[in-house]
Structures are given as structure tokens and as C-alpha cells.
Amino acid sequence: MLLITKNQLIKDYLDKKLSSYKIAKKYNCTPTWINVLRKKYKIRTLKPHERNPLSRLSQRQKAYIYGSLLGDGSLKINRLKRNSNAYLSIAQSETHKNYVEFQYSIMEDFINAEIKIDKRTDRKNMIYFRTISHPIFTRIYKEIYPNGVKTISNHWLKQLTPLSFAIWYMDDGSIVQSNHQMRISTESFSYQEHLLIQKYLKIRWNIFAGIKESSRKGKFILSFRAKERDNFFKLIKQYIIPGMKYKIYNGRKKWREWSPFEIKYLKQNYLGRKTNWKRMLVILDHSREAILRKASYLSLTRQNKI
């Protein structure tokens, strides 16, 4: 195993404040080996925020975080490791890898590891990344999770920008195929919180969002008719990445319903990366993009059979 001198490690770890992951990449070894050497040389462990010289978020990062928290993003504090600071956690289906990479690029200043594959049995085909724990995220955590649960507030809503809305929509937005109305899945929020969002969108952006009951009892979603949908899309269109353009209705897109046979075939033959795409595309009259979207919507994994 490569032997790195104590002086080299002190310079990289304490002076340059590189993470074990980045030092390992530099010397072409494993982070575990770097940690073994640190213990051998009795080099103290830096806290994540000590290693990061940034004391504030950029406007883009701030807009991204507040939008992501409306959707799939979450802030967490690892109490088990006695860490008092929060970190941002992002997870998506591997079919949305480009989207995860886009989010990673925004927060890269606060990340010391690569995008990873979730190996838990109940999270197959999921990829994720996490930022370092940092006081910056703790401050936002206290705003968004006053009682340990995400809670919509006027302060939170006032932080939102068109980029925030774009992230929110890419996470949880969709077009209803039957009437082309837009909806955003906001089922984790209460009816009173929906009223706050509705009021904010109308007053600040002149966009009216309807509140509808979800298929899940006692839950609600936001619904936007054609005019409101188009106004919302005008706000966010420039921020939508190419891989998510399918979510934007442009008035020309034709939707084709999936037949029961097609859905059954997809469930039986979708194998993630090992899918026989040549055969799949011949049998199903849908594009590869449409098939990936449907598989993601149905939460299919390699074990899903009917």
C-alpha cells in the first residue's frame, strides 16, 4: 500500500483542507487508507465545515436549496454521529442521472464525495449525493423544520425564485394527459400550507393554483389550468435541463395512452440497465424516453414482476 509521509498528509489534510476522498484520488488509493494513516500519524479529524472556507451560499445555491426542499430534497442532522450541523440529501431514480448531476454541479462547493448508488434493497435503481454538514444548512434547517417536519412558511416562500420553481417542478411536477393541465404533487403538506402557497403564487407571481384532493385520502395537490400552466412555464422554462424538457407542455405534444398489454409487458421485461431495448422498442410503440418515464412512474425495479 502507498505510504504517504506525515508532512505530506498534514499539508493536504490540515493546510489545504482536502477531504480524505480528494486526497485518495490524488494519490490513487482509497479514502480508508488515508484515514488509517491519519490515525497512525495522530492527525486530528477536521469537521466538515472547518474544511470548507465558504461561509455563505451563492444566490443560485440558495434558490436551488429552497426549491429542492419543496420537492424531493431534504435537510438532515445525523444525531448518531453527534453532529450538530445539517446536510442536504438528494436522491433520484437512476433514470434521472443527468438531473442529479445537474443538482450536484450546483452544490459541488459543499460536496466531498461522488454521486453514489443506493445499495439498500428497498432503494434499488436509486442514486444520491449528500453535502457536508455545515452551519449554513443548519440555519436553513431551523427555518424549514421548526418541529422536525418540513413546514411551509411565508419566510420560506419569499426566498423562492424562478430557478426554485424549476427545481420544484422537475422534482414533483407533471402534465395530466387527459386535459393537459399541470399539477405538482404536494401531498406532504397540509391543507393550510396549500392555502399559503396558493396565496403567495397569486400575489407575488399572478398565478392561480387550484387545490385538489389527491388519490391518497386526506392529501392534496396543486393544479394549474392552461393559462396558469403557461404562465408558470414562462417563469421556469429557461432553467429546465434538456433531460426534463418532456415535462413542459408546448401545445403540440401528442400523448398516447398505454394499453394494459403494454403496461404488463413493461412490468415483466423492464430490467433497468439490463433491459433488452432492441426488443422493447419493437414491441412497444413508445420512445425510449417515454418508456423510461413510465418505468420511473411505476417505480419499476429488476424485481418487479406481475
Secondary structure as the mmCIF struct_conf table of DSSP 4:
data_model
#
loop_
_struct_conf.conf_type_id
_struct_conf.id
_struct_conf.beg_label_comp_id
_struct_conf.beg_label_asym_id
_struct_conf.beg_label_seq_id
_struct_conf.end_label_comp_id
_struct_conf.end_label_asym_id
_struct_conf.end_label_seq_id
HELX_RH_AL_P HELX_RH_AL_P1 LYS A 6 ILE A 10
HELX_RH_PI_P HELX_RH_PI_P1 LYS A 11 ASP A 15
BEND BEND1 LYS A 16 LYS A 16
HELX_RH_AL_P HELX_RH_AL_P2 SER A 20 TYR A 27
TURN_TY1_P TURN_TY1_P1 ASN A 28 ASN A 28
BEND BEND2 CYS A 29 CYS A 29
HELX_RH_AL_P HELX_RH_AL_P3 PRO A 31 LYS A 40
TURN_TY1_P TURN_TY1_P2 TYR A 41 LYS A 42
HELX_LH_PP_P HELX_LH_PP_P1 ILE A 43 LYS A 47
HELX_RH_AL_P HELX_RH_AL_P4 PRO A 48 ARG A 51
BEND BEND3 ARG A 56 ARG A 56
HELX_RH_AL_P HELX_RH_AL_P5 GLN A 59 LEU A 70
TURN_TY1_P TURN_TY1_P3 GLY A 71 ASP A 72
STRN STRN1 SER A 74 ILE A 77
HELX_RH_3T_P HELX_RH_3T_P1 ARG A 79 LYS A 81
TURN_TY1_P TURN_TY1_P4 ARG A 82 ARG A 82
BEND BEND4 ASN A 85 ASN A 85
STRN STRN2 ALA A 86 SER A 93
HELX_RH_3T_P HELX_RH_3T_P2 GLU A 94 HIS A 96
HELX_RH_AL_P HELX_RH_AL_P6 LYS A 97 MET A 107
HELX_RH_3T_P HELX_RH_3T_P3 GLU A 108 PHE A 110
BEND BEND5 ALA A 113 ALA A 113
STRN STRN3 LYS A 116 ILE A 117
BEND BEND6 ARG A 120 ARG A 120
HELX_RH_3T_P HELX_RH_3T_P4 THR A 121 ARG A 123
TURN_TY1_P TURN_TY1_P5 LYS A 124 ASN A 125
STRN STRN4 MET A 126 ARG A 130
STRN STRN5 HIS A 134 HIS A 134
HELX_RH_AL_P HELX_RH_AL_P7 PRO A 135 ILE A 144
TURN_TY1_P TURN_TY1_P6 PRO A 146 ASN A 147
BEND BEND7 GLY A 148 VAL A 149
HELX_RH_AL_P HELX_RH_AL_P8 ASN A 154 LYS A 158
TURN_TY1_P TURN_TY1_P7 GLN A 159 GLN A 159
HELX_RH_AL_P HELX_RH_AL_P9 PRO A 162 ASP A 172
STRN STRN6 GLY A 173 ILE A 175
TURN_TY1_P TURN_TY1_P8 GLN A 177 ASN A 179
STRN STRN7 MET A 182 ILE A 184
TURN_TY1_P TURN_TY1_P9 GLU A 187 SER A 188
BEND BEND8 PHE A 189 PHE A 189
HELX_RH_AL_P HELX_RH_AL_P10 TYR A 191 TRP A 205
STRN STRN8 GLY A 210 GLU A 213
BEND BEND9 SER A 215 ARG A 216
TURN_TY1_P TURN_TY1_P10 LYS A 217 GLY A 218
STRN STRN9 PHE A 220 PHE A 224
HELX_RH_AL_P HELX_RH_AL_P11 ALA A 226 ILE A 236
HELX_RH_3T_P HELX_RH_3T_P5 LYS A 237 TYR A 239
HELX_RH_3T_P HELX_RH_3T_P6 PRO A 242 LYS A 247
BEND BEND10 ILE A 248 ILE A 248
BEND BEND11 GLY A 251 GLY A 251
HELX_LH_PP_P HELX_LH_PP_P2 LYS A 253 TRP A 255
HELX_LH_PP_P HELX_LH_PP_P3 GLU A 257 SER A 259
HELX_RH_AL_P HELX_RH_AL_P12 PRO A 260 ASN A 269
HELX_RH_3T_P HELX_RH_3T_P7 GLY A 272 LYS A 274
HELX_RH_AL_P HELX_RH_AL_P13 TRP A 277 ILE A 283
BEND BEND12 LEU A 284 HIS A 286
HELX_RH_AL_P HELX_RH_AL_P14 ARG A 288 TYR A 297
TURN_TY1_P TURN_TY1_P11 LEU A 298 SER A 299
TURN_TY1_P TURN_TY1_P12 ARG A 302 GLN A 303
#
